[in-house]
Amino acid sequence: VTTDSSLCYRDQCDINAVCTMKHDQYACVCNPGYRGNDIDECGENVHACSPNATCTNTVGSFSCSCQSGFHG
């Protein structure tokens, strides 16, 4: 990690993260619902699952599982 205190001003972090400085080191802190390069579609409620289905977050996507008594 570099000690250049201007790192946060050089767009080091993704648009969905905030750059923070501590002891001359930077870190990217993801916004809620984001981890690394992946969004939690279920946690952010941006999925296309039916209200009668359960959303499961997966790497780079999500899946929907029908609740008991429903199919689709």
CYANA upper distance limits for C-alpha pairs under 8 A (distance plus 0.5 A):
  1 VAL  CA     25 GLN  CA      6.87
  1 VAL  CA     26 TYR  CA      8.22
  2 THR  CA     24 ASP  CA      8.20
  2 THR  CA     25 GLN  CA      6.86
  3 THR  CA     24 ASP  CA      5.42
  3 THR  CA     25 GLN  CA      6.14
  4 ASP  CA     24 ASP  CA      7.08
  4 ASP  CA     25 GLN  CA      7.99
  5 SER  CA     21 MET  CA      7.99
  5 SER  CA     24 ASP  CA      5.98
  5 SER  CA     25 GLN  CA      7.69
  5 SER  CA     26 TYR  CA      8.43
  6 SER  CA     10 ARG  CA      7.48
  7 LEU  CA     11 ASP  CA      8.07
  7 LEU  CA     12 GLN  CA      7.13
  7 LEU  CA     26 TYR  CA      7.33
  8 CYS  CA     12 GLN  CA      6.79
  8 CYS  CA     13 CYS  CA      8.36
  8 CYS  CA     19 CYS  CA      6.01
  8 CYS  CA     20 THR  CA      7.42
  8 CYS  CA     21 MET  CA      7.81
  8 CYS  CA     26 TYR  CA      7.34
 12 GLN  CA     19 CYS  CA      7.91
 12 GLN  CA     28 CYS  CA      8.38
 13 CYS  CA     17 ALA  CA      6.47
 13 CYS  CA     18 VAL  CA      7.14
 13 CYS  CA     19 CYS  CA      6.58
 13 CYS  CA     28 CYS  CA      6.10
 14 ASP  CA     18 VAL  CA      8.32
 14 ASP  CA     28 CYS  CA      8.42
 16 ASN  CA     30 CYS  CA      6.61
 16 ASN  CA     31 ASN  CA      6.15
 16 ASN  CA     34 TYR  CA      7.67
 17 ALA  CA     28 CYS  CA      6.41
 17 ALA  CA     29 VAL  CA      5.81
 17 ALA  CA     30 CYS  CA      4.59
 17 ALA  CA     31 ASN  CA      5.66
 18 VAL  CA     28 CYS  CA      6.05
 18 VAL  CA     29 VAL  CA      5.71
 18 VAL  CA     30 CYS  CA      6.85
 18 VAL  CA     31 ASN  CA      7.58
 19 CYS  CA     26 TYR  CA      7.07
 19 CYS  CA     27 ALA  CA      6.22
 19 CYS  CA     28 CYS  CA      5.11
 19 CYS  CA     29 VAL  CA      6.80
 20 THR  CA     26 TYR  CA      6.04
 20 THR  CA     27 ALA  CA      5.89
 20 THR  CA     28 CYS  CA      6.87
 20 THR  CA     29 VAL  CA      7.72
 21 MET  CA     25 GLN  CA      5.99
 21 MET  CA     26 TYR  CA      4.96
 21 MET  CA     27 ALA  CA      7.00
 22 LYS  CA     26 TYR  CA      6.88
 30 CYS  CA     34 TYR  CA      6.14
 30 CYS  CA     35 ARG  CA      6.63
 30 CYS  CA     36 GLY  CA      7.68
 33 GLY  CA     39 ILE  CA      6.27
 33 GLY  CA     40 ASP  CA      5.65
 33 GLY  CA     41 GLU  CA      8.06
 33 GLY  CA     43 GLY  CA      6.56
 33 GLY  CA     44 GLU  CA      6.18
 34 TYR  CA     38 ASP  CA      6.41
 34 TYR  CA     39 ILE  CA      4.91
 34 TYR  CA     40 ASP  CA      6.50
 35 ARG  CA     39 ILE  CA      6.73
 35 ARG  CA     40 ASP  CA      8.14
 38 ASP  CA     59 VAL  CA      7.29
 38 ASP  CA     60 GLY  CA      6.09
 39 ILE  CA     60 GLY  CA      7.68
 40 ASP  CA     44 GLU  CA      6.61
 40 ASP  CA     57 ASN  CA      6.43
 40 ASP  CA     58 THR  CA      8.48
 40 ASP  CA     61 SER  CA      8.48
 41 GLU  CA     45 ASN  CA      6.33
 41 GLU  CA     46 VAL  CA      5.58
 41 GLU  CA     47 HIS  CA      5.94
 41 GLU  CA     57 ASN  CA      6.89
 41 GLU  CA     61 SER  CA      7.63
 41 GLU  CA     62 PHE  CA      7.03
 42 CYS  CA     46 VAL  CA      6.99
 42 CYS  CA     47 HIS  CA      6.54
 42 CYS  CA     55 CYS  CA      6.19
 42 CYS  CA     56 THR  CA      6.94
 42 CYS  CA     57 ASN  CA      6.30
 42 CYS  CA     62 PHE  CA      7.66
 47 HIS  CA     55 CYS  CA      8.09
 47 HIS  CA     62 PHE  CA      7.87
 49 CYS  CA     53 ALA  CA      6.52
 49 CYS  CA     54 THR  CA      7.65
 49 CYS  CA     55 CYS  CA      6.77
 49 CYS  CA     63 SER  CA      8.39
 49 CYS  CA     64 CYS  CA      6.07
 50 SER  CA     54 THR  CA      8.44
 50 SER  CA     64 CYS  CA      8.41
 52 ASN  CA     66 CYS  CA      6.77
 52 ASN  CA     67 GLN  CA      6.29
 52 ASN  CA     70 PHE  CA      7.50
 53 ALA  CA     64 CYS  CA      6.45
 53 ALA  CA     65 SER  CA      5.75
 53 ALA  CA     66 CYS  CA      4.74
 53 ALA  CA     67 GLN  CA      5.61
 54 THR  CA     64 CYS  CA      6.04
 54 THR  CA     65 SER  CA      5.65
 54 THR  CA     66 CYS  CA      6.85
 54 THR  CA     67 GLN  CA      7.15
 55 CYS  CA     62 PHE  CA      7.26
 55 CYS  CA     63 SER  CA      6.29
 55 CYS  CA     64 CYS  CA      5.20
 55 CYS  CA     65 SER  CA      7.10
 56 THR  CA     62 PHE  CA      6.05
 56 THR  CA     63 SER  CA      5.72
 56 THR  CA     64 CYS  CA      6.79
 56 THR  CA     65 SER  CA      8.31
 57 ASN  CA     61 SER  CA      6.97
 57 ASN  CA     62 PHE  CA      4.90
 57 ASN  CA     63 SER  CA      7.04
 58 THR  CA     62 PHE  CA      5.32
 58 THR  CA     63 SER  CA      7.50
 66 CYS  CA     70 PHE  CA      6.14
 66 CYS  CA     71 HIS  CA      6.15
 66 CYS  CA     72 GLY  CA      7.48
 67 GLN  CA     71 HIS  CA      8.22
